């Protein structure tokens, strides 16, 4: 873990939001570096957010082949593969600021 970024960004989707808000699951989803293992991910989350991690599950989504037509010719390419980490936090704990500034703006708008 020598000076490398393990947690790239939180993965915000409808499903990940429901998992984070559920008090029984208490799971958060992150996009992490492909070479990071579960122990490194656990230590990085505990250090960055100050919570106790119960378990870490990972999955790798392979890149997809894409093609499109540009100026009458086919251009082929591939999307980047990503590694996702599903982090379960101890009961009664939560990661504050997981949703970023947009969630705070929505809460302020809802109150007004």
Secondary structure, DSSP 8 states (H G I E B T S, - for coil): --S---EEEE---HHHHHHHH-TTT-EEEEEE-TT--HHHHHHHHHHHH---EEEEEEEEE---EEEEEETTEEEEEE---EEEEEEEE-TT---TTTT-HHHHHHHHHHH-
